[in-house]
Amino acid sequence: MSISHLFRYGLSLPLHVALAKAMAMARNRIKGKWQARTNRYKSTYVDPVPVSRESLCQLLHDFSPSHSHQQLTLLHELSERTLAHRFNLLGSGWTDLNRRQTPSVDISTTANAARARDIRAQITPPYQAIDWHTDFRSGYRWSAIQPSPSVLYGHEPDVDIKVPWELARMQHLAQLALACAHPPPDAAADQQLCTTEFQNQLLDFMAANPPAYGVNWVCTMDVAIRAANLILAYDLLRAQDISIEPAFINEFVAAIRAHGVHIVNHLEWHRGFRGNHYLADITGLLFVAGFLPRDPEIDCWLAFAVQQFVREVEIQFHGDGANAEASTGYHRLSAEMAVYGTALILGLSPAKRAALQEYDANNWSGRPALEPGPVAWSKQFGPFAEVHFDRLRRMAQFTVDVTKPDGHVVQIGDTDNGRLFKLSPVVLPGSVEEDHLQHGHLVAAIGGLLDDRKLLDLSDPAFTGETEIIRALKGPWKLRGNREALPSSFVPPSDPLVAGPVTASQRLNIELPSTELLTGLRAIAYPEFGLFIWRAERFFMAVRCGPVGQGGNGGHAHNDQLAFELQIDGEDWIADPGTYTYTADPKRRDQYRSHLAHAGPRLQKAEPSRLNLGLFRLEDNAQAQCRVFHATEFLGLHRGYGTPTYRQIKLGPATIQITDSQGGWPCPADTMDQTTVRTARELRDHFAPSVSFSRGYGIRD
């Protein structure tokens, strides 16, 4: 542990924040030591018991894979790298993660060591173990015998705990299983190779990562995503009638149950705002409880997950479909959970639907409480209200609207590459590197769930495989009354605009290269999210103005109020730079959150909201408010600099006029400084963003 690094970070925080973080670290260390003492002589694994393949619920109904030739080629390429244990995660580049020596069994407790040896003995040679505990960008390795509550992160400079977490989500295994669905000519050999690799990786992971120990049981969200991916990969293999050994099935079920136990005992629930972490916990638990054979405990898990899922989707998404965390990246992640969780629930087997009527809430002792049964269920909408499906459709429409003409979404707030599944990988041209800003698969998934022809027509044909997986997951359910989502609208505030004298003002004129750029221009408002968009076939402009998300916590928001993004003919004239990093480099994280990284109004180096309250806290000091928005004009203000700061944007056929005013509005045109730019380079030079563009977590241009 780098004391100097922690000390420097602590000095950057207010005293009360630094003390709170120090106390939390101390509590976790004490909790970890207590866990190590109480578990000293017992196993934290779930013991395997004989279970038949038929007793496990099949989540995919009549699965018929239909990936495009391009997608299949990519899946096979990625699968070859998975077989070779080469991974490219969070900007690492393709890295060989084979451990050169077989891991020893220096596992946490004597009982765990014995169990780990039994699990590892089932691995089929010549498999090489994967190093699951390392940030392979920095080379730092966490101990496998450290109790998870006391595992440190953010304690060493340039060390990122998200790297092993991302690997351990095992999203590559579902891709491997999909590649089996369309094998190359030597089908039998290829399918057996992939199946053996799937089995060996699961056994390797569980042997190296006993539950409750090490880096990969720290974050419940990652445990839940791993469980969902393991189950989906298994079900994809089973749907193809691929033979799996009974002994492995017993171990697999034990591993999945261990994941369920961990999720239930470590829910990331809070009485206030609950974000994507808790939604991931619940979605992962849905997959676990929907898959495992019925018993009183599993029945309660399922009922709890269904109840909480229905509630959380309503809480975590605005009525216009946009996610409540003020981030387009986290909108994708949470909407993936919403559509896959919905499909799984609607496709539950009759036995599992019976469990929702028969469970005994007295068997649940967790927090929050499980409501007594039965869970209400209608033939038309399952446990959901009709508005749930309208909200899903709006989620897809939001993704369509924030996607620029070049196919990439505008980056608002944090982008950490987070996904539930990666079933339709997209790579940058001429490479095998993931294109993190391509979100079209989400539109295809929601279109498949709702059988919405309009959404399916808007999605790329490359994502038909995602559509078919969702359809297989939901089974025969059909949405009746296929209503279209109502268009989003903006209602201006009714209170009068009151402002003081103008203290400073300036105008930026952007001369457009063609008077035809705005042909077919549409104005689209998402006031609850805080995004206002103009788009045409060759033109895209978005203005950020609204809440910081997370009920005011702003954990994934940036100081970007009144900043804009502009793309013309597929070229970014000015773009939000993204995120780049979290705990590995606090100084760099704050640089990407800073107003100096965005094309917003500036008052020298002052920040509209403080950046020293922690890496995932941003007060809503700005209180940004849109006052006017229509086909050719935007007027908004924020109060982050103490007095009102205004920005007006007016679109004309040949010029975009951006006027900033400090203190009051309107401002006299004859007293303001004026600047004219005619090219993308001149516009970027005018704002001179303080950081380079990041198209994904850990990546900088």
C-alpha positions in Angstrom: 0.0 0.0 0.0 1.3 3.4 -1.0 0.9 5.6 2.1 2.2 8.6 0.2 -0.4 8.2 -2.6 -3.2 7.9 -0.1 -1.9 10.8 1.9 -1.8 13.0 -1.2 -5.3 12.0 -2.2 -6.5 12.6 1.4 -5.1 16.2 1.3 -7.1 16.9 -1.8 -10.3 16.2 0.1 -12.2 18.3 2.7 -11.4 17.1 6.2 -14.8 15.5 6.8 -14.7 13.6 3.5 -11.1 12.4 4.2 -12.1 11.2 7.7 -15.2 9.4 6.4 -13.1 7.6 3.8 -10.5 6.7 6.4 -13.1 5.3 8.8 -14.7 3.3 6.0 -11.3 1.8 5.1 -10.8 1.0 8.8 -14.2 -0.7 9.1 -13.5 -2.8 6.1 -10.2 -3.9 7.4 -11.7 -4.9 10.8 -14.6 -6.7 9.0 -12.0 -8.6 6.9 -10.0 -9.7 9.9 -13.2 -10.8 11.6 -14.2 -12.8 8.6 -10.8 -14.4 8.4 -11.0 -15.5 12.0 -14.6 -16.8 11.9 -14.0 -18.7 8.6 -10.6 -20.0 9.6 -11.7 -23.7 9.7 -14.6 -23.8 7.4 -15.2 -23.7 3.6 -16.9 -20.7 2.0 -17.8 -22.8 -1.1 -21.2 -24.3 -1.8 -20.7 -28.1 -1.9 -21.8 -29.8 -5.1 -24.8 -32.2 -4.9 -26.0 -34.5 -7.7 -28.4 -32.6 -10.0 -29.9 -33.7 -13.3 -29.6 -31.6 -16.4 -33.4 -31.7 -16.8 -34.0 -30.2 -13.4 -32.3 -26.9 -14.4 -34.6 -24.5 -16.0 -33.9 -23.7 -19.7 -34.0 -20.0 -20.1 -33.8 -19.9 -23.9 -36.8 -21.2 -25.8 -36.4 -22.5 -29.3 -33.1 -20.7 -29.8 -32.3 -20.2 -33.5 -29.0 -18.3 -33.9 -29.0 -15.9 -36.8 -25.8 -13.8 -36.6 -24.6 -12.1 -39.8 -21.6 -13.4 -41.6 -19.6 -10.4 -40.4 -20.6 -11.0 -36.7 -19.8 -14.7 -37.0 -16.4 -14.0 -38.4 -15.7 -11.6 -35.5 -17.1 -14.1 -32.9 -14.8 -16.8 -34.2 -11.8 -14.4 -34.1 -12.6 -13.4 -30.5 -13.1 -17.1 -29.6 -9.7 -18.0 -30.8 -8.2 -15.3 -28.6 -10.3 -16.6 -25.6 -9.0 -20.1 -26.2 -5.5 -18.7 -26.1 -6.3 -16.7 -23.0 -5.6 -13.4 -24.7 -7.8 -10.5 -23.5 -8.1 -6.8 -24.4 -9.9 -5.0 -21.5 -10.2 -1.4 -20.5 -7.5 -0.2 -22.9 -5.0 -3.0 -22.0 -4.3 -4.2 -25.5 -4.3 -7.9 -26.3 -2.5 -9.5 -23.4 -1.6 -13.2 -22.7 -3.0 -14.0 -19.3 -1.8 -17.6 -19.0 0.0 -18.1 -15.7 3.4 -19.7 -16.3 3.1 -21.8 -13.2 0.1 -23.8 -11.9 -1.4 -21.8 -9.0 -0.6 -23.2 -5.5 -3.5 -23.8 -3.2 -2.6 -21.1 -0.7 -6.3 -20.5 -0.3 -7.7 -18.6 2.7 -8.7 -21.6 4.9 -7.8 -25.2 5.2 -11.2 -26.3 4.1 -11.2 -23.9 1.1 -7.7 -25.2 0.1 -9.0 -28.8 0.0 -12.1 -27.8 -1.9 -10.0 -25.8 -4.4 -7.7 -28.8 -5.0 -10.8 -31.0 -5.7 -12.1 -28.4 -8.2 -8.8 -27.9 -10.0 -8.3 -31.7 -10.3 -11.3 -31.7 -12.6 -9.7 -29.4 -15.2 -8.8 -31.2 -18.5 -5.2 -30.9 -19.6 -3.4 -29.2 -21.3 -5.4 -26.2 -20.0 -3.2 -23.3 -18.5 -4.6 -21.4 -15.6 -5.6 -17.7 -16.0 -4.3 -15.0 -13.7 -7.6 -13.7 -12.4 -6.2 -11.4 -9.7 -4.0 -9.0 -11.6 -4.4 -5.5 -13.1 -2.4 -6.6 -16.1 -2.0 -3.0 -17.2 0.1 -2.1 -14.2 1.2 -5.6 -13.2 -0.2 -5.2 -9.7 -1.6 -8.4 -8.2 -4.1 -8.7 -5.4 -3.8 -11.6 -2.9 -6.2 -14.5 -3.4 -6.3 -15.1 0.4 -7.4 -11.6 1.4 -11.0 -11.5 2.8 -12.9 -9.5 0.2 -14.3 -6.8 2.5 -10.7 -5.7 3.3 -9.4 -5.7 -0.3 -7.9 -2.3 -1.0 -8.2 -0.3 -4.2 -7.3 3.2 -5.2 -4.4 2.6 -2.8 -1.6 2.6 -5.4 -1.0 5.0 -8.2 -2.0 3.7 -11.7 -3.4 0.5 -10.3 -7.0 -0.2 -11.4 -9.2 -2.8 -9.7 -11.6 -2.6 -12.7 -9.2 -4.6 -14.8 -9.5 -7.9 -12.9 -13.2 -7.2 -12.3 -13.8 -6.8 -16.0 -12.0 -10.1 -16.8 -13.9 -11.9 -14.1 -17.3 -10.8 -15.5 -16.6 -13.7 -18.0 -18.5 -12.0 -20.8 -16.2 -13.8 -23.3 -17.7 -17.1 -22.4 -21.1 -16.2 -23.8 -19.3 -15.1 -27.0 -17.5 -18.5 -27.0 -20.9 -20.3 -26.7 -22.3 -18.3 -29.6 -19.4 -19.2 -31.8 -20.3 -22.8 -31.2 -23.8 -22.1 -32.7 -22.2 -21.5 -36.1 -19.0 -23.6 -36.0 -16.5 -23.8 -38.9 -16.3 -26.9 -41.1 -14.8 -29.2 -38.4 -17.9 -28.7 -36.2 -17.6 -31.5 -33.7 -14.0 -30.7 -32.8 -14.6 -27.0 -32.6 -17.7 -27.4 -30.4 -15.9 -29.8 -28.1 -13.0 -27.5 -27.8 -15.2 -24.5 -26.9 -17.2 -26.6 -24.4 -14.1 -27.9 -22.7 -12.7 -24.4 -22.5 -16.0 -23.1 -20.9 -15.8 -25.9 -18.3 -12.2 -25.4 -17.6 -12.4 -21.7 -17.1 -15.3 -22.0 -14.7 -13.4 -24.6 -12.7 -10.2 -22.5 -12.8 -12.0 -19.4 -11.6 -13.7 -21.2 -8.7 -10.5 -22.9 -7.6 -8.6 -19.6 -7.7 -11.4 -17.5 -6.2 -13.1 -19.0 -3.2 -16.3 -17.1 -2.3 -15.7 -14.2 0.0 -12.0 -14.0 -0.7 -9.9 -12.0 -3.1 -10.5 -9.2 -5.5 -13.3 -10.9 -7.5 -15.9 -11.0 -4.7 -15.5 -7.4 -3.6 -18.2 -5.8 -5.8 -21.6 -7.5 -5.9 -22.4 -6.0 -9.2 -19.6 -7.8 -10.8 -20.5 -11.1 -9.1 -24.1 -10.7 -10.5 -22.9 -9.9 -14.0 -20.6 -12.9 -13.9 -23.4 -15.2 -12.8 -25.7 -14.0 -15.6 -22.9 -14.6 -18.2 -22.1 -18.0 -16.9 -25.8 -19.1 -17.0 -26.4 -17.6 -20.4 -23.2 -19.3 -21.8 -24.3 -22.6 -20.3 -27.8 -22.2 -21.7 -26.5 -21.3 -25.2 -24.5 -24.6 -25.2 -27.4 -26.6 -23.9 -29.7 -25.1 -26.5 -27.4 -26.6 -29.1 -27.6 -30.1 -27.5 -23.9 -30.0 -26.7 -22.9 -32.8 -24.3 -21.8 -31.6 -20.9 -20.5 -34.1 -18.2 -22.7 -34.6 -15.2 -19.8 -34.1 -12.8 -19.3 -30.6 -14.3 -23.0 -29.8 -14.1 -22.9 -30.5 -10.3 -19.9 -28.2 -9.9 -21.5 -25.5 -12.1 -24.7 -25.5 -10.1 -22.7 -25.2 -6.9 -20.9 -22.3 -8.3 -24.1 -20.6 -9.4 -25.6 -21.1 -6.0 -22.5 -19.6 -4.4 -23.0 -16.5 -6.6 -26.6 -16.3 -5.5 -25.8 -16.6 -1.8 -23.2 -13.8 -2.2 -25.6 -11.5 -4.1 -28.4 -12.0 -1.5 -26.0 -11.3 1.4 -24.3 -8.3 -0.2 -27.0 -6.4 -2.0 -25.9 -2.8 -2.9 -29.2 -1.5 -1.7 -29.6 2.0 -0.1 -32.7 3.6 1.4 -32.0 6.7 -0.8 -31.0 6.5 -4.5 -30.1 3.1 -5.9 -28.2 3.1 -9.2 -26.9 0.6 -11.7 -25.1 -1.5 -9.1 -28.3 -2.5 -7.4 -30.1 -3.1 -10.7 -27.2 -5.4 -11.7 -27.5 -7.3 -8.4 -31.2 -7.9 -9.0 -30.8 -8.8 -12.7 -28.0 -11.3 -11.8 -30.2 -12.8 -9.1 -33.0 -13.1 -11.6 -30.8 -15.3 -13.8 -29.6 -17.3 -10.8 -33.1 -17.9 -9.4 -34.7 -18.4 -12.8 -32.1 -21.1 -13.6 -31.7 -23.2 -10.4 -34.2 -25.9 -9.4 -36.9 -24.8 -7.1 -36.6 -25.0 -3.4 -38.0 -22.7 -0.6 -34.8 -20.5 -0.6 -34.6 -20.2 -4.4 -38.3 -19.4 -4.6 -37.8 -16.5 -2.3 -34.8 -15.3 -4.3 -37.0 -15.3 -7.5 -39.9 -13.5 -5.9 -37.6 -10.9 -4.3 -35.8 -10.3 -7.6 -39.0 -9.9 -9.6 -40.5 -7.5 -7.1 -37.4 -5.4 -6.9 -36.7 -5.4 -10.6 -40.2 -4.1 -11.5 -39.7 -1.3 -8.9 -36.2 -0.4 -9.8 -36.7 0.0 -13.5 -39.5 2.5 -12.8 -37.2 4.3 -10.3 -34.0 4.3 -12.3 -35.5 5.5 -15.6 -37.3 8.8 -16.3 -40.6 8.8 -17.9 -38.9 9.9 -21.2 -36.9 6.6 -21.1 -33.5 8.2 -20.2 -31.5 6.7 -17.3 -31.5 8.7 -14.0 -27.7 8.7 -13.6 -27.1 11.5 -16.2 -24.8 9.3 -18.3 -25.3 8.0 -21.8 -22.8 5.2 -21.1 -24.7 4.0 -18.0 -28.0 4.4 -19.8 -26.8 1.6 -22.1 -25.7 -0.6 -19.2 -28.9 -0.2 -17.2 -31.2 -0.5 -20.2 -29.4 -3.8 -21.1 -30.4 -5.0 -17.7 -33.9 -3.7 -18.1 -34.5 -5.5 -21.4 -32.8 -8.8 -20.5 -34.4 -8.9 -17.1 -37.8 -8.2 -18.6 -37.4 -10.9 -21.2 -36.3 -13.5 -18.6 -39.2 -12.8 -16.4 -41.8 -13.0 -19.2 -40.2 -16.3 -20.4 -40.2 -18.0 -16.9 -41.3 -21.6 -17.1 -44.7 -22.6 -15.6 -42.9 -24.1 -12.6 -41.1 -20.8 -11.9 -44.3 -18.8 -12.4 -45.9 -21.1 -9.8 -43.1 -20.3 -7.4 -44.1 -16.6 -7.6 -47.5 -17.7 -6.2 -46.3 -20.2 -3.7 -43.2 -18.8 -2.0 -43.2 -18.2 1.7 -41.9 -14.8 2.6 -40.9 -16.0 6.1 -38.0 -17.8 4.5 -36.4 -14.4 3.5 -34.3 -12.6 6.1 -32.5 -10.1 3.9 -32.9 -6.4 3.4 -35.0 -4.9 1.9 -37.9 -7.0 2.9 -39.7 -9.5 0.6 -43.3 -8.7 0.2 -45.7 -11.5 0.9 -47.1 -13.4 -2.1 -48.5 -13.9 -4.5 -46.8 -11.8 -7.1 -49.5 -10.3 -9.3 -49.3 -11.7 -12.8 -51.4 -11.0 -15.9 -51.4 -12.9 -19.2 -50.8 -9.7 -21.1 -48.1 -8.0 -19.2 -46.8 -10.5 -16.6 -45.9 -8.7 -13.4 -45.5 -5.4 -15.1 -47.8 -2.5 -15.8 -48.3 -1.5 -19.4 -46.2 1.7 -18.9 -43.2 -0.5 -18.3 -43.1 -1.5 -22.0 -43.6 2.1 -23.1 -40.6 3.0 -21.0 -38.5 0.3 -22.6 -39.5 1.6 -26.0 -38.4 5.1 -24.9 -35.1 3.7 -23.7 -34.4 2.5 -27.2 -35.6 5.8 -28.7 -33.2 7.7 -26.4 -30.3 5.6 -27.7 -31.4 6.4 -31.3 -31.6 10.1 -30.6 -28.2 10.4 -28.8 -26.5 8.5 -31.6 -24.6 10.8 -34.0 -24.7 10.4 -37.8 -21.4 8.5 -37.6 -23.1 5.8 -35.5 -21.5 6.8 -32.2 -23.3 8.1 -29.1 -22.6 11.4 -27.6 -20.7 10.9 -24.3 -22.5 12.6 -21.4 -21.2 11.9 -18.0 -19.1 8.8 -17.3 -18.3 6.0 -19.8 -16.7 2.9 -18.3 -17.4 0.4 -21.1 -19.8 -1.4 -18.7 -22.0 -4.0 -20.2 -24.3 -6.8 -19.0 -23.6 -9.1 -22.0 -21.4 -8.6 -25.1 -23.4 -10.8 -27.5 -23.0 -8.6 -30.6 -19.5 -7.3 -30.5 -18.6 -4.3 -32.7 -15.0 -3.4 -33.5 -13.3 -0.4 -34.9 -12.6 -0.5 -38.6 -9.5 -2.6 -39.5 -9.0 -3.9 -35.9 -10.3 -6.3 -33.3 -10.7 -3.6 -30.8 -14.2 -3.0 -29.4 -16.0 0.1 -30.5 -17.4 1.2 -27.1 -19.5 4.1 -28.5 -21.7 2.0 -30.8 -24.9 1.2 -28.9 -27.1 0.0 -31.7 -27.4 -3.5 -30.2 -29.6 -2.1 -27.5 -32.2 -0.9 -30.0 -32.2 -4.3 -31.6 -32.7 -6.0 -28.3 -35.6 -3.9 -27.2 -37.1 -4.1 -30.7 -36.9 -7.9 -30.4 -38.6 -7.9 -27.0 -41.5 -5.7 -28.2 -41.6 -7.0 -31.8 -41.4 -3.4 -32.7 -40.9 -3.1 -36.5 -39.9 0.6 -36.2 -37.1 -0.1 -33.8 -35.9 -3.1 -35.7 -35.8 -1.0 -38.9 -33.7 1.6 -37.0 -31.2 -1.0 -35.8 -28.3 -2.3 -37.8 -28.8 -5.8 -39.5 -25.5 -6.8 -37.8 -27.5 -7.0 -34.5 -30.1 -9.6 -35.6 -28.4 -12.2 -33.4 -29.1 -10.0 -30.3 -32.8 -9.7 -31.4 -33.1 -13.5 -31.7 -31.5 -14.1 -28.3 -34.0 -11.8 -26.6 -36.8 -13.5 -28.5 -35.6 -16.9 -27.3 -35.3 -15.6 -23.7 -38.9 -14.2 -23.6 -40.4 -17.3 -25.3 -43.9 -17.1 -26.8 -44.9 -13.9 -25.0 -46.2 -11.2 -27.3 -47.0 -7.6 -26.5 -50.6 -6.7 -27.3 -51.4 -3.2 -28.3 -48.1 -2.3 -29.9 -48.2 1.4 -29.1 -45.4 3.8 -30.2 -43.6 5.8 -27.5 -44.8 9.4 -27.3 -42.2 11.9 -28.5 -40.3 13.6 -25.8 -41.3 17.3 -25.2 -40.1 20.4 -23.5 -42.3 22.6 -21.4 -40.4 25.9 -20.5 -40.5 27.0 -16.8 -43.4 29.3 -16.0 -41.5 31.5 -13.5 -40.2 34.8 -15.0 -36.5 35.2 -15.9 -34.9 37.4 -13.3 -31.3 38.5 -13.7 -28.9 41.2 -12.6 -26.6 43.4 -14.7 -24.3 41.8 -17.3 -20.7 41.7 -16.1 -19.2 39.9 -19.0 -20.4 38.6 -22.4 -19.0 37.0 -25.5 -20.3 35.6 -28.8 -18.9 32.7 -30.9 -20.0 32.5 -34.5 -19.6 29.1 -36.2 -19.8 29.5 -40.0 -21.3 26.3 -41.5 -19.7 24.8 -44.6 -23.0 24.4 -46.3 -26.4 26.1 -46.1 -28.1 22.7 -46.7 -26.8 21.1 -43.5 -29.9 21.9 -41.5 -32.3 20.4 -44.1 -34.8 18.2 -42.2 -33.6 19.4 -38.8 -35.4 18.0 -35.8 -35.3 19.4 -32.2 -35.5 16.7 -29.5 -35.7 17.4 -25.8 -34.9 15.2 -22.8 -35.3 17.7 -20.0 -35.4 15.1 -17.2 -32.0 13.7 -18.3 -30.8 17.2 -19.2 -30.0 16.9 -22.9 -31.3 19.0 -25.9 -30.6 17.8 -29.4 -30.8 19.1 -33.0 -30.2 16.5 -35.6 -30.4 16.1 -39.4 -28.9 13.7 -41.8 -25.6 15.5 -41.9 -25.8 17.5 -38.7 -25.8 16.8 -34.9 -25.7 19.2 -32.0 -26.4 18.4 -28.4 -26.5 20.7 -25.4 -26.2 19.5 -21.8 -28.5 21.3 -19.4 -30.1 19.5 -16.4 -29.7 17.5 -13.2 -26.5 15.7 -12.2 -28.4 12.4 -11.6 -28.5 9.9 -8.8 -30.9 12.0 -6.9 -28.4 14.9 -6.6 -25.3 12.8 -5.8 -23.9 13.2 -9.3 -21.6 10.2 -9.0 -21.3 9.8 -12.8 -21.8 13.4 -13.8 -19.3 15.9 -15.1 -19.0 19.7 -14.9 -20.5 20.0 -18.4 -23.5 22.2 -17.9 -24.3 24.2 -21.0 -21.5 22.5 -22.9 -22.3 21.4 -26.5 -21.2 18.8 -28.9 -21.2 19.3 -32.7 -20.8 16.9 -35.5 -21.0 17.8 -39.2 -20.8 15.4 -42.1 -19.5 12.7 -39.7 -16.7 14.8 -38.3 -16.6 15.8 -34.7 -16.1 19.6 -34.6 -16.2 19.5 -30.8 -16.9 16.4 -28.7 -17.2 15.6 -25.0 -13.8 13.9 -24.2 -15.3 11.0 -22.2 -13.9 9.6 -18.9 -10.7 7.6 -19.3 -10.2 6.5 -15.7 -11.6 6.1 -12.2 -9.7 5.2 -9.0 -6.4 4.4 -10.7 -5.6 8.1 -11.2 -7.8 10.6 -9.2 -6.1 13.6 -10.6 -6.7 12.5 -14.2 -10.3 11.6 -13.3 -10.9 15.1 -12.1 -9.4 16.5 -15.2 -11.9 14.7 -17.4 -14.8 15.8 -15.1 -13.6 19.4 -15.1 -15.4 22.2 -17.0 -12.1 22.8 -18.7 -12.5 19.5 -20.6 -15.9 20.6 -22.0 -17.2 23.2 -24.4 -19.2 25.1 -21.8 -19.1 28.7 -20.5 -16.0 29.4 -18.5 -15.1 31.7 -15.7 -11.3 31.3 -15.8 -10.5 28.1 -13.9 -13.4 28.1 -11.4 -15.4 24.9 -11.3 -19.3 25.1 -11.3 -19.3 22.2 -8.8 -16.5 21.1 -6.5 -14.4 18.1 -7.6 -12.9 17.4 -4.1 -15.9 15.6 -2.5 -14.7 12.2 -3.8 -14.3 10.6 -7.2 -18.0 9.7 -7.4 -19.7 12.8 -5.9 -20.6 16.0 -7.7 -23.0 18.5 -6.1 -25.7 20.0 -8.1 -24.5 23.6 -7.4 -25.1 24.6 -11.0 -28.9 24.0 -10.8 -28.9 24.2 -14.7 -32.2 25.1 -16.3 -33.3 25.3 -19.9 -35.6 28.3 -20.5 -36.1 28.2 -24.3 -35.7 25.3 -26.7 -37.2 24.9 -30.2 -36.2 24.3 -33.8 -33.7 27.1 -34.0 -32.9 28.3 -30.4 -31.7 27.2 -27.0 -31.4 29.4 -23.9 -30.2 28.0 -20.6 -28.5 29.1 -17.5 -26.6 27.7 -14.5 -25.6 29.2 -11.2 -22.4 27.3 -10.5 -20.2 30.4 -10.6 -22.3 32.2 -7.9 -24.2 34.5 -10.3 -26.3 33.3 -13.3 -24.4 32.2 -16.4 -26.4 32.2 -19.6 -25.8 30.5 -22.9 -27.9 31.1 -26.0 -27.5 29.0 -29.1 -29.2 30.2 -32.3 -29.2 28.1 -35.5 -29.3 29.8 -38.9 -28.9 28.4 -42.4 -25.3 29.6 -42.6 -24.2 30.3 -39.0 -24.5 28.9 -35.4 -24.4 31.8 -33.0 -23.4 31.0 -29.4 -23.7 33.8 -26.9 -22.5 33.6 -23.3 -23.4 36.1 -20.6 -22.4 36.4 -17.0 -24.7 38.0 -14.4 -27.6 39.0 -16.6 -29.6 38.5 -19.8 -30.1 39.8 -22.4 -26.8 41.4 -23.1 -26.1 44.3 -25.5 -24.6 43.0 -28.7 -22.4 46.1 -29.2 -20.4 45.5 -26.0 -19.6 41.8 -26.3 -16.4 40.2 -27.6 -17.0 38.3 -30.8 -15.1 35.4 -32.4 -15.7 33.6 -35.7 -14.6 30.1 -36.6 -15.0 28.3 -39.9 -13.4 24.9 -39.4 -13.5 22.0 -36.9 -9.8 22.7 -36.0 -10.6 26.4 -35.3 -13.5 25.4 -33.0 -11.4 23.0 -31.1 -8.6 25.5 -30.7 -11.1 28.1 -29.4 -12.1 25.8 -26.5 -8.8 24.0 -26.2 -10.1 21.1 -24.2 -7.6 20.3 -21.3 -7.6 16.5 -22.0 -7.4 14.3 -25.1 -10.4 12.4 -26.4 -11.2 9.1 -24.7 -13.5 6.8 -26.8 -13.6 4.2 -24.0 -12.4 3.6 -20.4 -8.6 3.3 -20.3 -8.2 4.6 -23.9 -6.9 8.0 -25.0 -6.4 9.2 -28.6 
